[in-house]
Amino acid sequence: METDEIFGALPYGFSSFQAVRDCLIPCRAASRLPENAETVISVLFPYYLGEEYYRDSNVSRYAVSADYHIITKKITDGLLLKLRERYPENKFEAFVDNSPLPEVRCAVAAGLGCLGKNNLFISEKYGSWVFLGEIVTDRFFPPYEGKIKKCLGCDRCVRECPTGALGSGRVDTEKCLSFLSQKKGDLAPDIAAKMAEYNCVWGCDICQKVCPMNIAAEITPIADFFATAEPSVDSGVNVEGRAFAWRGSKVIERNIEKVKEIQKARR
């Protein structure tokens, strides 16, 4: 395919913008969508570093490296440059996270993987250890027309969720340990106890760790994830440039101190 040399090792695929036009997410970024958009190019940014990197980690794996917004923006800026040079008559706009597009739906529609019961996207090659991005263009690229893929349906993520947040085809955000670890204010004792049990002061990866589709996940080809990896954080951590920086330092410092306190008492 003529675009393969542009995207290199990054998995990507095409879906029709028309298929998601009626379910766009209201946000400021929507103003950047090209007029007469035709195609959504979904791009995967794998971040799995290999188990040895996580042996002593106490943060969710997505937060081990530098803020993924920084790394993915560097990559998408390069992709946009190449696409605009190759197709100067067309418009291309990139979105990561702050996107008006239903990202998981687009990636599934592009044939890149499936939707897990934890509402996370799962790639056959990289598992759920991927960030999603989209490039929307007014150029037509033939969309994926194959069979929509599905997860194994084993329910391990549902059974192993430490707070019972998964089930009935939805995620109860108010029960999700990852969500609760990021809330401001007091940390509920039972949530702090769970965080101490799993030695995680930010986020939660349990539903992903138990997923059989993650067992053979391949390591990321993106060097910046390795170069910026800091698997463990402690009191006084510099939050600048990290995935938890958006919350400031108070929340993660609270979590670190509470988890250390509980773990010390259990020794």
Secondary structure, DSSP 8 states (H G I E B T S, - for coil): -TTHHHHTTS-EEEEEGGGTGGG---SGGGGGS-TT--EEEEEEEE----GGGGTT--S-GGGTSB-HHHHHHHHHHHHHHHHHHH-TTS-EEEEESS-SS-HHHHHHHTTSEEE-TTS-EEETTTBT-EEEEEEEESS------S---------HHHHH-TT--EETTEE-GGG-HHHHHT-SS---HHHHHHHHHTT-SS---HHHHT-GGGTT----S-HHHHHT------TT---TTBTTGGG-SHHHHHHHHHHHHHHHHH-
